[in-house]
Amino acid sequence: MEGKVLARIAAIVFVAIAITATVIEMTREEAPVPTSTAPALQPSADPLRATLRRCQQLGEAASSDADCLAAWAESRDRFLGRTPAPEAPQRPGDQ
C-alpha cells in the first residue's frame, strides 16, 4: 500500500509542476521582434525588361516590330539558358 500512495503523490506533484509551467508560459509576454533596418535590394535596371514592357503595350503591332522580335528572341534564349548566336559580320557591300 505504501508504494501506491507514494506513486499517487509523485503523480500529483508532476501534474502540479506541469500546470504551473503551462500557466507561466501562457502569461509570458513575448518581446517584439526588431525589424530589419537593412535597405531593400534594388534590382539593376534591365533594358530588355523595358523593351518587353514597351512591346507588351504595343499589342498586336509588336509582332511586326523588329525590336520586339529581337527582344523576344533574347528573352527566350535567357529562359532556355542558350547563349545568343553571334551576328553575321557585315561586309562593306551589304548595306
C-alpha positions in Angstrom: 0.0 0.0 0.0 2.8 2.3 0.8 4.0 2.2 -2.9 0.6 3.2 -4.3 0.4 6.2 -2.1 3.9 7.3 -3.0 3.1 6.9 -6.7 0.0 9.0 -6.4 1.8 11.7 -4.5 4.5 11.7 -7.3 1.9 11.9 -10.0 0.1 14.8 -8.2 3.4 16.7 -7.9 4.2 16.1 -11.5 0.8 17.4 -12.7 1.1 20.4 -10.4 4.6 21.3 -11.9 3.2 20.8 -15.4 0.3 23.1 -14.8 2.5 25.7 -13.2 4.9 25.7 -16.2 2.0 26.0 -18.6 0.5 28.9 -16.7 3.8 30.7 -16.6 4.4 30.1 -20.4 0.9 31.3 -21.3 1.2 34.6 -19.3 4.7 35.4 -20.6 4.7 38.4 -22.9 7.0 38.0 -25.9 9.3 40.9 -26.8 8.6 42.3 -30.2 10.9 41.1 -32.9 13.2 44.0 -34.0 12.6 45.0 -37.6 15.4 44.9 -40.0 16.8 48.3 -41.0 18.8 47.0 -44.0 18.0 48.8 -47.2 15.8 47.0 -49.7 17.6 45.3 -52.6 17.0 47.3 -55.8 17.5 45.1 -58.9 19.7 46.6 -61.5 17.9 48.2 -64.5 17.4 45.7 -67.3 17.0 47.2 -70.7 15.5 44.0 -72.0 12.7 44.3 -69.5 11.9 47.8 -70.5 11.8 46.7 -74.2 9.5 43.8 -73.4 7.1 46.2 -71.5 7.0 48.5 -74.5 6.3 45.6 -76.8 3.5 44.5 -74.4 1.9 47.9 -74.7 2.1 47.8 -78.5 -0.2 44.8 -78.6 -0.6 43.1 -82.0 1.6 45.7 -83.7 4.6 44.3 -81.8 4.5 41.1 -83.9 5.9 43.1 -86.8 8.3 45.3 -84.9 12.0 44.3 -85.3 13.0 45.5 -81.8 10.2 43.4 -80.2 11.2 40.3 -82.2 14.8 40.7 -81.1 13.8 41.3 -77.5 11.6 38.2 -77.5 14.4 36.1 -79.0 16.8 37.3 -76.3 14.3 36.6 -73.6 13.7 33.2 -74.9 17.4 32.5 -75.1 17.8 33.7 -71.5 15.0 31.5 -70.3 16.3 28.4 -72.1 19.9 29.1 -71.0 21.2 29.4 -74.5 24.0 31.8 -75.5 22.8 34.1 -78.2 24.2 33.4 -81.7 26.8 35.8 -82.9 25.6 38.2 -85.5 26.9 37.6 -89.0 29.7 40.1 -89.8 28.7 42.9 -92.1 30.5 43.1 -95.4 31.1 46.6 -96.9 28.9 46.0 -99.9 25.9 44.5 -98.0 24.4 47.8 -96.9 
